[in-house]
Amino acid sequence: GEQIRYNLDSVIITDVPLTEEFLNVAKTKAGRYQGFKFLPSGLTNVLKKEGVDVTLSFNALPIKQRDIVLDILRDKLASNSKDKFAETLITQGSCASCLGSGFGWQARAVKVNGYSLHEYLAMNGRQLQQAINEIKTTHSLLTQQKNLLHYLHELAIDHVGFERPLTTLSSGELQRMKLLPALVEDVSQRLFILDEPSSNLQFKDNLAIIKLLKSIQAKGNRILLVEHNPLYQVYADRVYCIGPKAGASGGDYCQTPTIEQQRQGLSISRNIKSLETTDQLSLILQPTRHIQLTEFNLPKNTINTVIGASGSGKSTLCREMLHPALTQQKYSVESFDSRPFTGASNSIVATYLGVFDDLRKFFAVQSQGKYTANDFSFNAGGACEHCGGKGIVEISSGRRAAEYTVKQTCPVCFGSRFRAEIALFHAEIDNKLVSLPQVLTSDFSWISAQTDLSKLHVAVATLEALSLEHLHLGRESQTLSGGELQRLKLAKFLLANWLNGNSTSKRNVNSQHKVVILDEPCRGLDREAVTRLVGILRGHLAQSTLIVIEHNPY
């Protein structure tokens, strides 16, 4: 139902020979065209190999050769679609032929009670329930649909459109959707394991979920929840407490909280100060979907919490209305959510935070000229030749190998990612010989105690304050949970703007007021960790305006 269009007319200089840099595009420091990642000479060579007469201008080329040029440029843009400049040349819109439905004219012509199939699919659960109620015919399929829609409502996901891609759903919405088969079908003797089903839900919605979980249990099933919400602890038949702390200090079975302790977890502190601010950010908004706001006043230098039921429009307000309005008024806006960040697939915590360079330089100096900083990179000279610096290898077997691919630790570097001489090189750290892989897998408490690693101390302290002390610098970013990812993004932001002592960063902070948008930063945190997070936000972002989408009452 959608078409991708590439705006190449604005970048092709049509009246100069293709050998004379015919793209009106700025170049990177490496001399490559932004967005296309082609060197001008490299693009010319590619066109030559495809049979294009590069001595001619684009206008002078035969139509067939013009199409070849356009296809090559489109393919390059598509492969670099995450590039910021490439994004300006790529637009995605509805298909004019099918009107965005994805169906042919024959399927669109068939209607039931005035609606075609694609019109029914464009609805959400609430709208479909109303449309089905208007159908006067009785049929077993309609009865089944009503039963299904009833459970969608009880699971607080009846706001989700049926055409919406699963990749756009929150983790909580996906989990609750997976409960549908257990509710609709008569299943028993099964174990259901849910990881924080309370995500994105308010108090009353969580009560409805608990009621449904009890009904699944009543059918003879067992339910195991990983949950921080004290409401679920109160209703649970048994509570297992794992701890006492995170990382190496965790993993033990601790004493189960008493009922009184669990109920205390439901209480909210009344020591709340009233808002005392006169400065406000006055914004003009563009109404979007069901949110018809045109003006919005945001108290400056405060934490502003956006609450509401699942599907009420919190994300629409913050991401699609407030964010553009703030940007339009030249405020510096930073938005953090739990979605994976773009970048190298083998990124680790140290590379994402930007502290790996300091670590590599330290080891290069310790080698006394034998190795360079480049040699201590698993993305460059130091990479294990067998796994390419990934630390894992993929093993395929069977006739249909693509369906039977297993990832295993690299048998050559044993998961360190480095070639042997780099992995085995030991630097002297506080009178101890330590290898780079050992530093990357060390606890933060050990790193904090090493004076020779003082350049890492601020980064480590920031991670610990954001309840990420259980990680290590070599942890792959792809293995982090949504909550961990968001707090890691926040850590990078704090290090770049407030905590690294960089005078340039401080000047930038003072020259432009910053607005920070956080989407459920308390996900995966207990009450003590939430208190630490709020302390970080109030302490280091006191001169910024915060917008927090959150359901956690603390």
Contacts in CASP RR format, 6 or more apart in sequence:
PFRMAT RR
TARGET T0000
AUTHOR 0000-0000-0000
METHOD contacts of the structure
MODEL  1
GEQIRYNLDSVIITDVPLTEEFLNVAKTKAGRYQGFKFLPSGLTNVLKKE
GVDVTLSFNALPIKQRDIVLDILRDKLASNSKDKFAETLITQGSCASCLG
SGFGWQARAVKVNGYSLHEYLAMNGRQLQQAINEIKTTHSLLTQQKNLLH
YLHELAIDHVGFERPLTTLSSGELQRMKLLPALVEDVSQRLFILDEPSSN
LQFKDNLAIIKLLKSIQAKGNRILLVEHNPLYQVYADRVYCIGPKAGASG
GDYCQTPTIEQQRQGLSISRNIKSLETTDQLSLILQPTRHIQLTEFNLPK
NTINTVIGASGSGKSTLCREMLHPALTQQKYSVESFDSRPFTGASNSIVA
TYLGVFDDLRKFFAVQSQGKYTANDFSFNAGGACEHCGGKGIVEISSGRR
AAEYTVKQTCPVCFGSRFRAEIALFHAEIDNKLVSLPQVLTSDFSWISAQ
TDLSKLHVAVATLEALSLEHLHLGRESQTLSGGELQRLKLAKFLLANWLN
GNSTSKRNVNSQHKVVILDEPCRGLDREAVTRLVGILRGHLAQSTLIVIE
HNPY
1 94 0 8 1.000
1 95 0 8 1.000
1 98 0 8 1.000
1 100 0 8 1.000
1 101 0 8 1.000
1 102 0 8 1.000
2 92 0 8 1.000
2 93 0 8 1.000
2 94 0 8 1.000
2 95 0 8 1.000
2 100 0 8 1.000
3 92 0 8 1.000
3 93 0 8 1.000
3 94 0 8 1.000
3 95 0 8 1.000
3 96 0 8 1.000
4 78 0 8 1.000
4 90 0 8 1.000
4 91 0 8 1.000
4 92 0 8 1.000
4 93 0 8 1.000
5 90 0 8 1.000
5 91 0 8 1.000
5 92 0 8 1.000
5 93 0 8 1.000
6 73 0 8 1.000
6 74 0 8 1.000
6 77 0 8 1.000
6 78 0 8 1.000
6 89 0 8 1.000
6 90 0 8 1.000
7 89 0 8 1.000
7 90 0 8 1.000
7 91 0 8 1.000
8 70 0 8 1.000
8 73 0 8 1.000
8 74 0 8 1.000
8 89 0 8 1.000
10 24 0 8 1.000
10 89 0 8 1.000
11 23 0 8 1.000
11 24 0 8 1.000
11 25 0 8 1.000
11 89 0 8 1.000
12 22 0 8 1.000
12 23 0 8 1.000
12 24 0 8 1.000
12 58 0 8 1.000
12 69 0 8 1.000
12 73 0 8 1.000
13 22 0 8 1.000
13 23 0 8 1.000
13 24 0 8 1.000
13 58 0 8 1.000
14 22 0 8 1.000
14 57 0 8 1.000
14 58 0 8 1.000
14 59 0 8 1.000
15 57 0 8 1.000
15 58 0 8 1.000
15 59 0 8 1.000
16 22 0 8 1.000
16 57 0 8 1.000
17 54 0 8 1.000
17 55 0 8 1.000
17 56 0 8 1.000
17 57 0 8 1.000
18 44 0 8 1.000
18 47 0 8 1.000
18 52 0 8 1.000
18 54 0 8 1.000
18 55 0 8 1.000
18 56 0 8 1.000
18 57 0 8 1.000
18 58 0 8 1.000
18 69 0 8 1.000
19 44 0 8 1.000
19 54 0 8 1.000
19 55 0 8 1.000
21 40 0 8 1.000
22 57 0 8 1.000
22 58 0 8 1.000
23 33 0 8 1.000
23 36 0 8 1.000
23 40 0 8 1.000
23 43 0 8 1.000
25 33 0 8 1.000
25 34 0 8 1.000
25 35 0 8 1.000
25 36 0 8 1.000
25 85 0 8 1.000
26 33 0 8 1.000
26 34 0 8 1.000
26 85 0 8 1.000
27 33 0 8 1.000
27 34 0 8 1.000
28 34 0 8 1.000
31 39 0 8 1.000
31 40 0 8 1.000
32 38 0 8 1.000
32 39 0 8 1.000
33 39 0 8 1.000
33 40 0 8 1.000
33 43 0 8 1.000
34 83 0 8 1.000
34 85 0 8 1.000
34 86 0 8 1.000
35 76 0 8 1.000
35 77 0 8 1.000
35 80 0 8 1.000
35 83 0 8 1.000
35 85 0 8 1.000
35 86 0 8 1.000
35 89 0 8 1.000
36 43 0 8 1.000
36 73 0 8 1.000
36 76 0 8 1.000
36 77 0 8 1.000
36 80 0 8 1.000
36 86 0 8 1.000
37 76 0 8 1.000
37 80 0 8 1.000
37 83 0 8 1.000
38 46 0 8 1.000
38 76 0 8 1.000
43 72 0 8 1.000
44 54 0 8 1.000
46 72 0 8 1.000
47 54 0 8 1.000
47 68 0 8 1.000
47 69 0 8 1.000
47 72 0 8 1.000
48 54 0 8 1.000
50 68 0 8 1.000
50 72 0 8 1.000
51 65 0 8 1.000
51 68 0 8 1.000
52 61 0 8 1.000
52 65 0 8 1.000
52 68 0 8 1.000
52 69 0 8 1.000
53 61 0 8 1.000
53 65 0 8 1.000
58 66 0 8 1.000
58 69 0 8 1.000
61 69 0 8 1.000
77 86 0 8 1.000
77 89 0 8 1.000
77 90 0 8 1.000
78 90 0 8 1.000
80 86 0 8 1.000
81 87 0 8 1.000
81 90 0 8 1.000
82 342 0 8 1.000
82 343 0 8 1.000
94 100 0 8 1.000
95 102 0 8 1.000
98 104 0 8 1.000
98 105 0 8 1.000
98 108 0 8 1.000
99 108 0 8 1.000
101 108 0 8 1.000
101 118 0 8 1.000
101 122 0 8 1.000
102 118 0 8 1.000
103 116 0 8 1.000
103 117 0 8 1.000
103 118 0 8 1.000
107 116 0 8 1.000
107 117 0 8 1.000
107 118 0 8 1.000
108 116 0 8 1.000
108 117 0 8 1.000
108 118 0 8 1.000
109 116 0 8 1.000
110 116 0 8 1.000
110 117 0 8 1.000
112 120 0 8 1.000
112 135 0 8 1.000
113 131 0 8 1.000
113 134 0 8 1.000
113 135 0 8 1.000
115 131 0 8 1.000
120 128 0 8 1.000
120 131 0 8 1.000
120 162 0 8 1.000
121 162 0 8 1.000
121 163 0 8 1.000
122 161 0 8 1.000
122 162 0 8 1.000
122 163 0 8 1.000
123 131 0 8 1.000
123 161 0 8 1.000
123 162 0 8 1.000
124 158 0 8 1.000
124 159 0 8 1.000
124 160 0 8 1.000
124 161 0 8 1.000
124 162 0 8 1.000
125 149 0 8 1.000
125 152 0 8 1.000
125 153 0 8 1.000
125 158 0 8 1.000
125 159 0 8 1.000
125 160 0 8 1.000
125 161 0 8 1.000
125 162 0 8 1.000
126 153 0 8 1.000
126 158 0 8 1.000
126 159 0 8 1.000
128 145 0 8 1.000
128 149 0 8 1.000
128 162 0 8 1.000
129 146 0 8 1.000
129 149 0 8 1.000
129 153 0 8 1.000
129 158 0 8 1.000
132 142 0 8 1.000
132 145 0 8 1.000
132 146 0 8 1.000
132 149 0 8 1.000
135 142 0 8 1.000
147 184 0 8 1.000
148 180 0 8 1.000
148 184 0 8 1.000
149 158 0 8 1.000
151 180 0 8 1.000
151 183 0 8 1.000
151 184 0 8 1.000
151 212 0 8 1.000
152 158 0 8 1.000
152 160 0 8 1.000
152 180 0 8 1.000
154 183 0 8 1.000
154 208 0 8 1.000
154 211 0 8 1.000
154 212 0 8 1.000
155 176 0 8 1.000
155 177 0 8 1.000
155 179 0 8 1.000
155 180 0 8 1.000
155 183 0 8 1.000
155 208 0 8 1.000
155 209 0 8 1.000
155 212 0 8 1.000
156 176 0 8 1.000
156 201 0 8 1.000
156 205 0 8 1.000
156 208 0 8 1.000
156 209 0 8 1.000
156 309 0 8 1.000
156 310 0 8 1.000
157 173 0 8 1.000
157 176 0 8 1.000
157 177 0 8 1.000
157 310 0 8 1.000
159 310 0 8 1.000
159 311 0 8 1.000
160 169 0 8 1.000
160 173 0 8 1.000
160 177 0 8 1.000
166 174 0 8 1.000
169 177 0 8 1.000
170 199 0 8 1.000
170 200 0 8 1.000
171 195 0 8 1.000
171 196 0 8 1.000
171 199 0 8 1.000
171 338 0 8 1.000
171 482 0 8 1.000
172 196 0 8 1.000
172 197 0 8 1.000
172 199 0 8 1.000
172 200 0 8 1.000
172 201 0 8 1.000
173 200 0 8 1.000
173 310 0 8 1.000
175 194 0 8 1.000
175 195 0 8 1.000
175 196 0 8 1.000
175 197 0 8 1.000
175 199 0 8 1.000
176 197 0 8 1.000
176 209 0 8 1.000
179 192 0 8 1.000
179 194 0 8 1.000
179 212 0 8 1.000
179 216 0 8 1.000
181 187 0 8 1.000
182 190 0 8 1.000
182 192 0 8 1.000
182 216 0 8 1.000
182 219 0 8 1.000
182 221 0 8 1.000
183 212 0 8 1.000
183 215 0 8 1.000
183 216 0 8 1.000
186 219 0 8 1.000
187 219 0 8 1.000
187 221 0 8 1.000
188 219 0 8 1.000
188 220 0 8 1.000
188 221 0 8 1.000
189 220 0 8 1.000
189 221 0 8 1.000
190 221 0 8 1.000
190 222 0 8 1.000
191 221 0 8 1.000
191 222 0 8 1.000
191 223 0 8 1.000
191 224 0 8 1.000
192 216 0 8 1.000
192 221 0 8 1.000
192 222 0 8 1.000
192 223 0 8 1.000
192 224 0 8 1.000
193 224 0 8 1.000
193 225 0 8 1.000
193 226 0 8 1.000
194 223 0 8 1.000
194 224 0 8 1.000
194 225 0 8 1.000
194 226 0 8 1.000
194 227 0 8 1.000
195 226 0 8 1.000
196 226 0 8 1.000
196 227 0 8 1.000
196 228 0 8 1.000
196 229 0 8 1.000
196 523 0 8 1.000
196 524 0 8 1.000
197 209 0 8 1.000
197 213 0 8 1.000
197 225 0 8 1.000
197 227 0 8 1.000
197 232 0 8 1.000
198 206 0 8 1.000
198 209 0 8 1.000
198 227 0 8 1.000
198 229 0 8 1.000
198 231 0 8 1.000
198 232 0 8 1.000
198 551 0 8 1.000
199 520 0 8 1.000
199 523 0 8 1.000
200 310 0 8 1.000
200 520 0 8 1.000
200 551 0 8 1.000
201 209 0 8 1.000
201 310 0 8 1.000
201 551 0 8 1.000
202 307 0 8 1.000
202 308 0 8 1.000
202 309 0 8 1.000
202 310 0 8 1.000
202 551 0 8 1.000
203 231 0 8 1.000
203 553 0 8 1.000
205 309 0 8 1.000
205 310 0 8 1.000
206 229 0 8 1.000
206 231 0 8 1.000
206 232 0 8 1.000
207 231 0 8 1.000
210 231 0 8 1.000
210 232 0 8 1.000
210 235 0 8 1.000
213 223 0 8 1.000
213 225 0 8 1.000
214 235 0 8 1.000
216 223 0 8 1.000
217 223 0 8 1.000
225 232 0 8 1.000
225 236 0 8 1.000
227 233 0 8 1.000
228 524 0 8 1.000
228 525 0 8 1.000
228 526 0 8 1.000
230 262 0 8 1.000
230 263 0 8 1.000
230 265 0 8 1.000
230 266 0 8 1.000
230 527 0 8 1.000
231 266 0 8 1.000
233 239 0 8 1.000
233 257 0 8 1.000
233 262 0 8 1.000
234 259 0 8 1.000
234 262 0 8 1.000
234 263 0 8 1.000
234 266 0 8 1.000
238 256 0 8 1.000
239 256 0 8 1.000
239 257 0 8 1.000
239 262 0 8 1.000
240 253 0 8 1.000
240 256 0 8 1.000
241 253 0 8 1.000
241 254 0 8 1.000
241 255 0 8 1.000
241 256 0 8 1.000
241 257 0 8 1.000
242 250 0 8 1.000
242 251 0 8 1.000
242 252 0 8 1.000
242 253 0 8 1.000
242 254 0 8 1.000
243 249 0 8 1.000
243 250 0 8 1.000
243 251 0 8 1.000
243 252 0 8 1.000
243 253 0 8 1.000
243 254 0 8 1.000
244 250 0 8 1.000
244 252 0 8 1.000
244 254 0 8 1.000
245 469 0 8 1.000
246 467 0 8 1.000
246 469 0 8 1.000
246 470 0 8 1.000
247 443 0 8 1.000
247 469 0 8 1.000
247 470 0 8 1.000
248 443 0 8 1.000
248 470 0 8 1.000
250 470 0 8 1.000
265 527 0 8 1.000
268 553 0 8 1.000
268 554 0 8 1.000
269 554 0 8 1.000
275 299 0 8 1.000
275 302 0 8 1.000
277 299 0 8 1.000
277 300 0 8 1.000
277 301 0 8 1.000
277 302 0 8 1.000
279 299 0 8 1.000
279 300 0 8 1.000
279 301 0 8 1.000
280 297 0 8 1.000
280 298 0 8 1.000
280 299 0 8 1.000
280 300 0 8 1.000
281 297 0 8 1.000
281 298 0 8 1.000
281 299 0 8 1.000
281 300 0 8 1.000
281 326 0 8 1.000
281 329 0 8 1.000
281 331 0 8 1.000
281 513 0 8 1.000
281 515 0 8 1.000
281 545 0 8 1.000
282 295 0 8 1.000
282 296 0 8 1.000
282 297 0 8 1.000
282 298 0 8 1.000
283 295 0 8 1.000
283 296 0 8 1.000
283 297 0 8 1.000
283 298 0 8 1.000
283 322 0 8 1.000
283 325 0 8 1.000
283 326 0 8 1.000
283 329 0 8 1.000
284 294 0 8 1.000
284 295 0 8 1.000
284 325 0 8 1.000
285 293 0 8 1.000
285 294 0 8 1.000
285 295 0 8 1.000
285 296 0 8 1.000
285 321 0 8 1.000
285 322 0 8 1.000
285 325 0 8 1.000
286 321 0 8 1.000
286 324 0 8 1.000
286 325 0 8 1.000
287 293 0 8 1.000
287 294 0 8 1.000
288 316 0 8 1.000
288 320 0 8 1.000
288 321 0 8 1.000
289 313 0 8 1.000
289 316 0 8 1.000
290 313 0 8 1.000
291 313 0 8 1.000
291 316 0 8 1.000
291 317 0 8 1.000
291 321 0 8 1.000
293 317 0 8 1.000
293 321 0 8 1.000
296 321 0 8 1.000
296 322 0 8 1.000
296 325 0 8 1.000
298 304 0 8 1.000
298 322 0 8 1.000
298 515 0 8 1.000
298 545 0 8 1.000
298 547 0 8 1.000
299 545 0 8 1.000
300 513 0 8 1.000
300 545 0 8 1.000
301 542 0 8 1.000
301 543 0 8 1.000
301 544 0 8 1.000
301 545 0 8 1.000
302 545 0 8 1.000
302 546 0 8 1.000
303 534 0 8 1.000
303 537 0 8 1.000
303 538 0 8 1.000
303 546 0 8 1.000
303 548 0 8 1.000
304 545 0 8 1.000
304 546 0 8 1.000
304 547 0 8 1.000
304 548 0 8 1.000
305 548 0 8 1.000
305 549 0 8 1.000
305 550 0 8 1.000
306 314 0 8 1.000
306 317 0 8 1.000
306 318 0 8 1.000
306 547 0 8 1.000
306 548 0 8 1.000
306 549 0 8 1.000
306 550 0 8 1.000
307 314 0 8 1.000
307 550 0 8 1.000
307 551 0 8 1.000
308 314 0 8 1.000
308 551 0 8 1.000
314 549 0 8 1.000
315 519 0 8 1.000
315 549 0 8 1.000
318 335 0 8 1.000
318 517 0 8 1.000
318 519 0 8 1.000
318 547 0 8 1.000
318 549 0 8 1.000
319 335 0 8 1.000
319 517 0 8 1.000
322 517 0 8 1.000
322 547 0 8 1.000
323 333 0 8 1.000
323 335 0 8 1.000
323 517 0 8 1.000
326 333 0 8 1.000
326 515 0 8 1.000
327 333 0 8 1.000
330 512 0 8 1.000
331 512 0 8 1.000
331 513 0 8 1.000
331 514 0 8 1.000
331 515 0 8 1.000
332 512 0 8 1.000
332 513 0 8 1.000
332 514 0 8 1.000
332 515 0 8 1.000
333 514 0 8 1.000
333 515 0 8 1.000
333 516 0 8 1.000
333 517 0 8 1.000
334 493 0 8 1.000
334 514 0 8 1.000
334 515 0 8 1.000
334 516 0 8 1.000
334 517 0 8 1.000
335 516 0 8 1.000
335 517 0 8 1.000
335 519 0 8 1.000
336 486 0 8 1.000
336 489 0 8 1.000
336 490 0 8 1.000
336 493 0 8 1.000
336 516 0 8 1.000
336 517 0 8 1.000
336 518 0 8 1.000
336 519 0 8 1.000
336 521 0 8 1.000
337 486 0 8 1.000
337 518 0 8 1.000
337 519 0 8 1.000
337 520 0 8 1.000
338 481 0 8 1.000
338 482 0 8 1.000
338 483 0 8 1.000
338 485 0 8 1.000
338 486 0 8 1.000
338 519 0 8 1.000
338 520 0 8 1.000
338 523 0 8 1.000
339 482 0 8 1.000
339 485 0 8 1.000
340 477 0 8 1.000
340 478 0 8 1.000
340 485 0 8 1.000
341 352 0 8 1.000
341 477 0 8 1.000
341 485 0 8 1.000
341 489 0 8 1.000
344 351 0 8 1.000
344 379 0 8 1.000
345 478 0 8 1.000
346 378 0 8 1.000
346 379 0 8 1.000
346 389 0 8 1.000
346 390 0 8 1.000
346 417 0 8 1.000
346 476 0 8 1.000
347 476 0 8 1.000
347 477 0 8 1.000
347 478 0 8 1.000
348 356 0 8 1.000
348 440 0 8 1.000
348 473 0 8 1.000
348 474 0 8 1.000
348 475 0 8 1.000
348 476 0 8 1.000
348 477 0 8 1.000
349 463 0 8 1.000
349 471 0 8 1.000
349 472 0 8 1.000
349 473 0 8 1.000
349 474 0 8 1.000
349 475 0 8 1.000
349 477 0 8 1.000
349 488 0 8 1.000
350 356 0 8 1.000
350 359 0 8 1.000
350 440 0 8 1.000
350 473 0 8 1.000
350 474 0 8 1.000
351 379 0 8 1.000
352 477 0 8 1.000
352 488 0 8 1.000
352 492 0 8 1.000
353 459 0 8 1.000
353 488 0 8 1.000
353 491 0 8 1.000
353 492 0 8 1.000
353 495 0 8 1.000
354 492 0 8 1.000
355 455 0 8 1.000
355 456 0 8 1.000
355 459 0 8 1.000
355 473 0 8 1.000
356 377 0 8 1.000
356 473 0 8 1.000
357 373 0 8 1.000
358 455 0 8 1.000
358 456 0 8 1.000
359 376 0 8 1.000
359 436 0 8 1.000
359 439 0 8 1.000
359 453 0 8 1.000
359 456 0 8 1.000
359 473 0 8 1.000
360 373 0 8 1.000
360 374 0 8 1.000
360 376 0 8 1.000
360 377 0 8 1.000
360 436 0 8 1.000
361 373 0 8 1.000
362 427 0 8 1.000
362 452 0 8 1.000
362 453 0 8 1.000
362 455 0 8 1.000
363 371 0 8 1.000
363 373 0 8 1.000
363 376 0 8 1.000
363 425 0 8 1.000
363 427 0 8 1.000
363 436 0 8 1.000
364 371 0 8 1.000
364 372 0 8 1.000
364 373 0 8 1.000
364 375 0 8 1.000
364 376 0 8 1.000
366 427 0 8 1.000
366 428 0 8 1.000
367 425 0 8 1.000
367 427 0 8 1.000
371 422 0 8 1.000
371 425 0 8 1.000
374 380 0 8 1.000
374 381 0 8 1.000
374 382 0 8 1.000
375 381 0 8 1.000
375 382 0 8 1.000
375 422 0 8 1.000
376 382 0 8 1.000
376 418 0 8 1.000
376 422 0 8 1.000
376 436 0 8 1.000
377 383 0 8 1.000
378 384 0 8 1.000
378 388 0 8 1.000
378 389 0 8 1.000
378 391 0 8 1.000
378 417 0 8 1.000
378 418 0 8 1.000
379 389 0 8 1.000
381 419 0 8 1.000
382 389 0 8 1.000
382 418 0 8 1.000
382 419 0 8 1.000
382 422 0 8 1.000
383 389 0 8 1.000
383 417 0 8 1.000
383 418 0 8 1.000
383 419 0 8 1.000
384 391 0 8 1.000
384 410 0 8 1.000
384 412 0 8 1.000
384 413 0 8 1.000
384 415 0 8 1.000
384 416 0 8 1.000
384 417 0 8 1.000
384 418 0 8 1.000
384 419 0 8 1.000
385 412 0 8 1.000
385 419 0 8 1.000
386 393 0 8 1.000
386 410 0 8 1.000
386 411 0 8 1.000
386 412 0 8 1.000
386 413 0 8 1.000
387 393 0 8 1.000
387 410 0 8 1.000
387 412 0 8 1.000
387 413 0 8 1.000
387 415 0 8 1.000
387 417 0 8 1.000
388 417 0 8 1.000
389 413 0 8 1.000
389 417 0 8 1.000
389 418 0 8 1.000
390 410 0 8 1.000
390 417 0 8 1.000
391 409 0 8 1.000
391 410 0 8 1.000
391 413 0 8 1.000
391 415 0 8 1.000
391 416 0 8 1.000
391 417 0 8 1.000
392 407 0 8 1.000
392 408 0 8 1.000
392 409 0 8 1.000
392 410 0 8 1.000
392 415 0 8 1.000
393 407 0 8 1.000
393 408 0 8 1.000
393 409 0 8 1.000
393 410 0 8 1.000
393 411 0 8 1.000
394 405 0 8 1.000
394 406 0 8 1.000
394 407 0 8 1.000
394 408 0 8 1.000
395 405 0 8 1.000
395 406 0 8 1.000
395 407 0 8 1.000
395 408 0 8 1.000
396 402 0 8 1.000
396 404 0 8 1.000
396 405 0 8 1.000
396 406 0 8 1.000
397 404 0 8 1.000
397 406 0 8 1.000
398 404 0 8 1.000
409 415 0 8 1.000
410 417 0 8 1.000
412 420 0 8 1.000
413 419 0 8 1.000
413 420 0 8 1.000
413 423 0 8 1.000
416 423 0 8 1.000
416 437 0 8 1.000
417 437 0 8 1.000
418 436 0 8 1.000
418 437 0 8 1.000
422 436 0 8 1.000
423 435 0 8 1.000
423 436 0 8 1.000
423 437 0 8 1.000
424 435 0 8 1.000
425 435 0 8 1.000
425 436 0 8 1.000
426 433 0 8 1.000
426 434 0 8 1.000
426 435 0 8 1.000
427 433 0 8 1.000
427 434 0 8 1.000
427 435 0 8 1.000
427 436 0 8 1.000
428 434 0 8 1.000
428 452 0 8 1.000
429 439 0 8 1.000
429 450 0 8 1.000
429 452 0 8 1.000
429 453 0 8 1.000
430 449 0 8 1.000
430 450 0 8 1.000
430 451 0 8 1.000
430 452 0 8 1.000
439 447 0 8 1.000
439 453 0 8 1.000
439 473 0 8 1.000
440 472 0 8 1.000
440 473 0 8 1.000
440 474 0 8 1.000
441 472 0 8 1.000
441 474 0 8 1.000
442 472 0 8 1.000
442 473 0 8 1.000
443 472 0 8 1.000
444 460 0 8 1.000
444 463 0 8 1.000
444 464 0 8 1.000
444 469 0 8 1.000
444 471 0 8 1.000
444 472 0 8 1.000
445 469 0 8 1.000
447 453 0 8 1.000
447 456 0 8 1.000
447 457 0 8 1.000
447 460 0 8 1.000
447 473 0 8 1.000
448 457 0 8 1.000
448 460 0 8 1.000
448 461 0 8 1.000
456 473 0 8 1.000
458 495 0 8 1.000
458 499 0 8 1.000
458 500 0 8 1.000
459 491 0 8 1.000
459 495 0 8 1.000
462 491 0 8 1.000
462 494 0 8 1.000
462 495 0 8 1.000
462 499 0 8 1.000
463 469 0 8 1.000
463 471 0 8 1.000
463 488 0 8 1.000
463 491 0 8 1.000
465 532 0 8 1.000
465 536 0 8 1.000
466 487 0 8 1.000
466 488 0 8 1.000
466 490 0 8 1.000
466 491 0 8 1.000
466 532 0 8 1.000
466 533 0 8 1.000
466 536 0 8 1.000
467 487 0 8 1.000
467 525 0 8 1.000
467 529 0 8 1.000
467 532 0 8 1.000
467 533 0 8 1.000
468 484 0 8 1.000
468 487 0 8 1.000
468 488 0 8 1.000
468 491 0 8 1.000
471 480 0 8 1.000
471 484 0 8 1.000
477 485 0 8 1.000
477 488 0 8 1.000
480 488 0 8 1.000
481 523 0 8 1.000
481 524 0 8 1.000
482 523 0 8 1.000
483 520 0 8 1.000
483 521 0 8 1.000
483 523 0 8 1.000
483 524 0 8 1.000
486 518 0 8 1.000
486 519 0 8 1.000
486 520 0 8 1.000
486 521 0 8 1.000
486 523 0 8 1.000
487 521 0 8 1.000
487 533 0 8 1.000
490 518 0 8 1.000
490 521 0 8 1.000
493 516 0 8 1.000
494 536 0 8 1.000
494 540 0 8 1.000
496 502 0 8 1.000
496 505 0 8 1.000
497 505 0 8 1.000
497 508 0 8 1.000
497 509 0 8 1.000
497 514 0 8 1.000
498 505 0 8 1.000
498 509 0 8 1.000
498 540 0 8 1.000
498 541 0 8 1.000
499 540 0 8 1.000
509 543 0 8 1.000
513 544 0 8 1.000
513 545 0 8 1.000
514 541 0 8 1.000
514 543 0 8 1.000
514 544 0 8 1.000
514 545 0 8 1.000
515 544 0 8 1.000
515 545 0 8 1.000
515 546 0 8 1.000
515 547 0 8 1.000
516 541 0 8 1.000
516 544 0 8 1.000
516 545 0 8 1.000
516 546 0 8 1.000
516 547 0 8 1.000
517 546 0 8 1.000
517 547 0 8 1.000
517 548 0 8 1.000
517 549 0 8 1.000
518 546 0 8 1.000
518 547 0 8 1.000
518 548 0 8 1.000
518 549 0 8 1.000
518 550 0 8 1.000
519 549 0 8 1.000
520 549 0 8 1.000
520 550 0 8 1.000
520 551 0 8 1.000
520 552 0 8 1.000
521 533 0 8 1.000
521 548 0 8 1.000
521 550 0 8 1.000
522 530 0 8 1.000
522 533 0 8 1.000
522 550 0 8 1.000
522 552 0 8 1.000
522 554 0 8 1.000
525 533 0 8 1.000
525 552 0 8 1.000
527 554 0 8 1.000
530 552 0 8 1.000
530 554 0 8 1.000
531 554 0 8 1.000
537 546 0 8 1.000
END
